[in-house]
Amino acid sequence: MIVGTGVDLVDVPRFARTIARTPRLLTRLFAPGERPLAARSLAARYAAKEALIKALGSSDGVHWAEIEIVLDAEGKPGFALSGTTADVVSARGIGILHLTMSHDAGLAIAYVVAEAAEVGAAAAAAAAGTEGPRA
């Protein structure tokens, strides 16, 4: 079951100017593995983090550098959460986070869908063929 959605749009040139003007934002907003990326990629990751906070419903207990955007073997983006941010997501009953990001024409966008943990468990059981009897 979907428990939250979030979307965010970032103006890449404006974002790049902000980072250039205030370089310490890199350490405040991004995990170490993200910091060397190009401005358009950082803007998309910033949008993803904002979209995640919107999907969660608040930023209480969420720390930007504890949210890392990672790519799987096929290049699909996802979240690697740590610290209190991971605890907050778990405490809110969220088991699966879906993420899509894009950047073009000076804009970066990200969309997040948060699913309840029980849906994730049911999907895993169905995939393993252990979903149990149906009514």
N, C-alpha and C positions, 0 to 999 in steps of 0.2 A: 504494500500500500504506500502510495506517495504521501509523505508527511511534510514536504516543503519543496519549493522551487525558488531559484534565484537567477537573475540575469544582470549583467553589468556591461557597460560600453565605455571605452576609454579612448580619448583623443591621443594618438601616439606622439605627435610632435609636442603637444603640451606636456605629456607625461615625461618625455625625454628632457625637456627644458627644466622641469621640476627636479628630476634626478641630478642633472648637471649643476643646478643651483644649490641643491641640498644633498650631497653625496651620502651623508649618514643614513638617508632613507633606505639605501640598499641593504644595510645590515638590519634595519628595523623591520623592513617589509619582506625580505627574501631570505630563504635558506642558503647556506654557502654554495651549494651546487647550482643555484639559479643565478647568482650574482654576475657571472661573466657573460650572460646572454645578451643578445642585441636588444635595443630599446623596444622594438615591436614585440619580441617574445616576452620581455619583462612586462610590458603593458597588458598582454593577454593573460599572463599569470596573475597580475594585479587584479584584472577583471574577474578571473576565476576565484580568487580569494574573497573579493567583495560579493560575488554571486553565492559563494558558500555561506558567508555570514547571513545573507538574505534568506537562503534556504533554511538555515538554522533558526531564524527568527530573532536573533540578537547576537551581539558580539561578547556577551558575558563569558569570561573564562577563555576566550579565544585570543591566541597570540600569533601575529602574522608570520613570524619566522618559524613557527611550529607547523605551518601549512606549506608543504612542498608539492609542486606540480611535477609529476614524473611521467615518463612515457613507457608503455610496455613494449614488448618485442615487435609489435606491429605498428608502433608509433601512436597508439591510442593514449590520450592523456588521462591521468587519474590523480588522486590525492595520496600523499604519504603524510599522515598526521602523527604528531608526537606530543609528549607532555600533557599539559592540562587541556589542550585543544582536542586531543584524541579522547580524553576522559569526558569532555563536554559532549562530543558527538555520540559516544557510547551511552552516556547518561540520558540523552534525549531519545534513546531507543532507535537510533539510526544505524542500520546495518550495511547499506549500500549507498554509495555516492556515485552518480553518473555525471560526467563532465564533458562538455564540448567547448572548443575554443577556435577562434579564427581571427585573422588580421588581414585587412586590405584597405586600400585608399585612405591610409592615415588613421584608421580606426581599428580597435581590437575589441572583440566581444567574447563573452563566456556565458554559458548556461549550465546550471547545476540542478539536478533532480536528486532529492534525498528520499530513500525508501526506508520503511520501518524494518527493524531487524528480523521480525518474524517472517516477512516476505522473503528475505534473503535465505533464511533457514528452509523455508518451504521450497524455494527454487532449487537449493542445493540437494534437498532430499529427492525432489522430482528428477533431477539430473542423475542422481545415483540410483534411481529406481526404488527408493525406499519411502515413497510418500505416504504409504498406508492406504487404507480403504477409502473409497469415495462414497459420499452419501447419495 
